[in-house]
Amino acid sequence: MTVFDVEINSLTGEPADLAKYRGKALLIVNVASKCGSTPQYTALEKLAEEYADRGLIVLGAPCNQFGGQEPGTAEEIAEFCATTYGVTFPMTEKVDVNGPDRHPLFTALTEAPDPDGDAGDVRWNFEKFLVAPDGTVAARFRTPVQPDEPTVLDAIEKILPS
């Protein structure tokens, strides 16, 4: 079983078939609308646009577990992301990324270590998980690492399918 086999809904409530991303690189980010790191949406959207033709999909996963910074409904989240940051990349339903109700997607993702070798719980909003075309987690970047930093871009370049 890989990330592409996990069942999750889209922000609009329909099943989000992650299997359709099999063979592509996937950057999964737990996002929040009222966080100091929320401006990372700009760089995430730019990545989604610039790398789309080369096989990268950015996937946002809203989460309200850190300081209550994603309190909105699905409709409010979608409107905020579209109007404030021009987000066009897909988003999942709001999920828990830690604790007893952790979504199975994040159970799989959090097994991967960050560059310091630390795996386990997500520490804050806007952690980034880079999934290779085969469904394995290729890299993990903590919140302070910006989506357009060279370390992230290099990791993406290494796993792009085309």
C-alpha positions as a Markdown table, in Angstrom:
| # | Residue | x | y | z |
|---|---|---|---|---|
| 1 | Met | 0.0 | 0.0 | 0.0 |
| 2 | Thr | 1.2 | 3.5 | -0.9 |
| 3 | Val | 0.0 | 7.0 | -0.4 |
| 4 | Phe | -1.9 | 6.6 | -3.7 |
| 5 | Asp | -4.0 | 3.9 | -2.1 |
| 6 | Val | -5.3 | 5.9 | 0.8 |
| 7 | Glu | -8.9 | 7.0 | 0.7 |
| 8 | Ile | -9.6 | 10.7 | 1.4 |
| 9 | Asn | -12.2 | 13.2 | 0.3 |
| 10 | Ser | -11.7 | 16.4 | -1.5 |
| 11 | Leu | -12.5 | 19.7 | 0.1 |
| 12 | Thr | -15.9 | 19.6 | -1.7 |
| 13 | Gly | -16.7 | 16.3 | -0.1 |
| 14 | Glu | -16.4 | 13.9 | -3.0 |
| 15 | Pro | -13.8 | 11.1 | -2.9 |
| 16 | Ala | -10.4 | 12.4 | -3.9 |
| 17 | Asp | -8.9 | 9.5 | -5.9 |
| 18 | Leu | -5.2 | 9.8 | -5.1 |
| 19 | Ala | -4.6 | 6.8 | -7.4 |
| 20 | Lys | -5.0 | 9.2 | -10.3 |
| 21 | Tyr | -1.7 | 10.8 | -9.2 |
| 22 | Arg | 0.2 | 7.5 | -9.4 |
| 23 | Gly | 3.2 | 8.1 | -11.7 |
| 24 | Lys | 3.4 | 11.8 | -10.7 |
| 25 | Ala | 5.3 | 13.7 | -8.0 |
| 26 | Leu | 3.0 | 14.9 | -5.2 |
| 27 | Leu | 3.8 | 17.6 | -2.7 |
| 28 | Ile | 1.3 | 17.3 | 0.2 |
| 29 | Val | 1.1 | 20.1 | 2.6 |
| 30 | Asn | -1.0 | 20.5 | 5.7 |
| 31 | Val | -2.4 | 24.0 | 5.4 |
| 32 | Ala | -4.2 | 26.6 | 7.4 |
| 33 | Ser | -5.8 | 30.0 | 6.6 |
| 34 | Lys | -4.9 | 31.9 | 9.7 |
| 35 | Cys | -1.3 | 31.0 | 10.3 |
| 36 | Gly | 1.8 | 33.1 | 10.1 |
| 37 | Ser | 3.0 | 30.7 | 7.4 |
| 38 | Thr | -0.2 | 31.1 | 5.3 |
| 39 | Pro | 1.7 | 33.2 | 2.7 |
| 40 | Gln | 3.4 | 30.0 | 1.7 |
| 41 | Tyr | 0.3 | 29.5 | -0.4 |
| 42 | Thr | 1.8 | 31.9 | -3.0 |
| 43 | Ala | 4.9 | 29.8 | -3.5 |
| 44 | Leu | 2.9 | 26.6 | -3.4 |
| 45 | Glu | 0.6 | 27.9 | -6.2 |
| 46 | Lys | 3.7 | 29.0 | -8.2 |
| 47 | Leu | 5.2 | 25.5 | -7.9 |
| 48 | Ala | 1.9 | 23.9 | -8.9 |
| 49 | Glu | 1.8 | 26.1 | -12.0 |
| 50 | Glu | 5.4 | 25.9 | -13.0 |
| 51 | Tyr | 5.9 | 22.2 | -12.5 |
| 52 | Ala | 2.4 | 20.9 | -13.7 |
| 53 | Asp | 3.7 | 20.0 | -17.2 |
| 54 | Arg | 6.5 | 18.1 | -15.6 |
| 55 | Gly | 4.4 | 15.9 | -13.4 |
| 56 | Leu | 4.1 | 17.7 | -10.0 |
| 57 | Ile | 0.8 | 18.0 | -8.2 |
| 58 | Val | 0.5 | 20.1 | -5.1 |
| 59 | Leu | -2.1 | 18.9 | -2.7 |
| 60 | Gly | -3.3 | 20.9 | 0.3 |
| 61 | Ala | -4.7 | 19.2 | 3.3 |
| 62 | Pro | -6.4 | 21.7 | 5.7 |
| 63 | Cys | -5.9 | 21.1 | 9.4 |
| 64 | Asn | -7.2 | 22.9 | 12.5 |
| 65 | Gln | -5.0 | 21.2 | 15.0 |
| 66 | Phe | -2.4 | 23.9 | 15.5 |
| 67 | Gly | -3.8 | 27.0 | 17.3 |
| 68 | Gly | -7.2 | 26.6 | 15.7 |
| 69 | Gln | -5.8 | 28.3 | 12.6 |
| 70 | Glu | -8.1 | 26.6 | 10.1 |
| 71 | Pro | -11.5 | 27.1 | 11.7 |
| 72 | Gly | -13.5 | 27.6 | 8.5 |
| 73 | Thr | -16.0 | 25.4 | 6.6 |
| 74 | Ala | -14.9 | 23.8 | 3.4 |
| 75 | Glu | -16.6 | 26.6 | 1.5 |
| 76 | Glu | -14.8 | 29.3 | 3.5 |
| 77 | Ile | -11.5 | 27.6 | 3.1 |
| 78 | Ala | -12.0 | 27.3 | -0.7 |
| 79 | Glu | -13.1 | 30.9 | -1.0 |
| 80 | Phe | -10.2 | 32.2 | 1.1 |
| 81 | Cys | -7.6 | 30.2 | -0.8 |
| 82 | Ala | -9.0 | 31.2 | -4.2 |
| 83 | Thr | -9.6 | 34.9 | -3.5 |
| 84 | Thr | -6.6 | 35.7 | -1.3 |
| 85 | Tyr | -3.9 | 33.5 | -2.9 |
| 86 | Gly | -5.3 | 32.4 | -6.3 |
| 87 | Val | -5.0 | 28.8 | -5.3 |
| 88 | Thr | -6.0 | 26.4 | -8.1 |
| 89 | Phe | -4.3 | 23.2 | -6.8 |
| 90 | Pro | -6.5 | 20.4 | -5.3 |
| 91 | Met | -7.4 | 20.4 | -1.6 |
| 92 | Thr | -8.5 | 17.6 | 0.6 |
| 93 | Glu | -11.2 | 17.6 | 3.3 |
| 94 | Lys | -10.1 | 19.1 | 6.6 |
| 95 | Val | -8.2 | 16.4 | 8.5 |
| 96 | Asp | -6.3 | 15.6 | 11.7 |
| 97 | Val | -2.6 | 15.1 | 11.0 |
| 98 | Asn | -1.7 | 14.0 | 14.6 |
| 99 | Gly | -3.3 | 12.2 | 17.5 |
| 100 | Pro | -5.9 | 9.4 | 17.7 |
| 101 | Asp | -7.9 | 10.7 | 14.8 |
| 102 | Arg | -4.9 | 11.2 | 12.5 |
| 103 | His | -6.0 | 10.6 | 8.9 |
| 104 | Pro | -4.4 | 7.5 | 7.4 |
| 105 | Leu | -2.8 | 9.7 | 4.8 |
| 106 | Phe | -0.8 | 11.4 | 7.5 |
| 107 | Thr | -0.1 | 8.1 | 9.3 |
| 108 | Ala | 1.8 | 7.1 | 6.1 |
| 109 | Leu | 3.4 | 10.5 | 5.6 |
| 110 | Thr | 4.7 | 11.0 | 9.1 |
| 111 | Glu | 6.7 | 7.8 | 9.0 |
| 112 | Ala | 9.2 | 9.7 | 6.8 |
| 113 | Pro | 12.0 | 11.6 | 8.5 |
| 114 | Asp | 12.9 | 15.2 | 7.9 |
| 115 | Pro | 16.5 | 16.0 | 6.9 |
| 116 | Asp | 17.5 | 15.8 | 10.6 |
| 117 | Gly | 16.2 | 12.3 | 10.8 |
| 118 | Asp | 13.1 | 13.1 | 12.9 |
| 119 | Ala | 9.9 | 11.3 | 11.9 |
| 120 | Gly | 6.6 | 11.2 | 13.7 |
| 121 | Asp | 4.1 | 14.0 | 14.4 |
| 122 | Val | 3.6 | 17.0 | 12.3 |
| 123 | Arg | 4.9 | 20.0 | 14.3 |
| 124 | Trp | 2.9 | 22.8 | 12.8 |
| 125 | Asn | 1.0 | 24.0 | 9.7 |
| 126 | Phe | 2.7 | 23.9 | 6.3 |
| 127 | Glu | 4.8 | 20.9 | 6.7 |
| 128 | Lys | 5.6 | 19.5 | 3.3 |
| 129 | Phe | 5.8 | 15.9 | 2.2 |
| 130 | Leu | 7.2 | 15.1 | -1.2 |
| 131 | Val | 5.9 | 11.8 | -2.6 |
| 132 | Ala | 7.7 | 10.1 | -5.5 |
| 133 | Pro | 5.8 | 8.8 | -8.5 |
| 134 | Asp | 5.9 | 5.3 | -7.0 |
| 135 | Gly | 4.0 | 6.5 | -3.8 |
| 136 | Thr | 7.0 | 6.5 | -1.4 |
| 137 | Val | 7.8 | 9.6 | 0.6 |
| 138 | Ala | 10.9 | 11.0 | -0.9 |
| 139 | Ala | 11.4 | 14.0 | 1.4 |
| 140 | Arg | 9.9 | 15.9 | 4.3 |
| 141 | Phe | 10.3 | 19.6 | 5.0 |
| 142 | Arg | 9.2 | 21.3 | 8.2 |
| 143 | Thr | 7.2 | 24.5 | 8.4 |
| 144 | Pro | 10.1 | 27.0 | 8.2 |
| 145 | Val | 11.4 | 25.6 | 4.9 |
| 146 | Gln | 9.7 | 27.7 | 2.2 |
| 147 | Pro | 8.3 | 25.8 | -0.8 |
| 148 | Asp | 10.6 | 27.6 | -3.2 |
| 149 | Glu | 13.8 | 27.1 | -1.3 |
| 150 | Pro | 16.6 | 25.3 | -3.3 |
| 151 | Thr | 16.4 | 22.2 | -1.1 |
| 152 | Val | 12.8 | 21.7 | -1.9 |
| 153 | Leu | 13.3 | 22.5 | -5.6 |
| 154 | Asp | 16.2 | 20.1 | -5.8 |
| 155 | Ala | 14.2 | 17.3 | -4.2 |
| 156 | Ile | 11.3 | 17.9 | -6.6 |
| 157 | Glu | 13.7 | 17.9 | -9.6 |
| 158 | Lys | 15.1 | 14.6 | -8.6 |
| 159 | Ile | 11.8 | 12.8 | -8.6 |
| 160 | Leu | 9.9 | 14.4 | -11.5 |
| 161 | Pro | 8.6 | 11.7 | -13.8 |
| 162 | Ser | 9.2 | 13.7 | -17.0 |
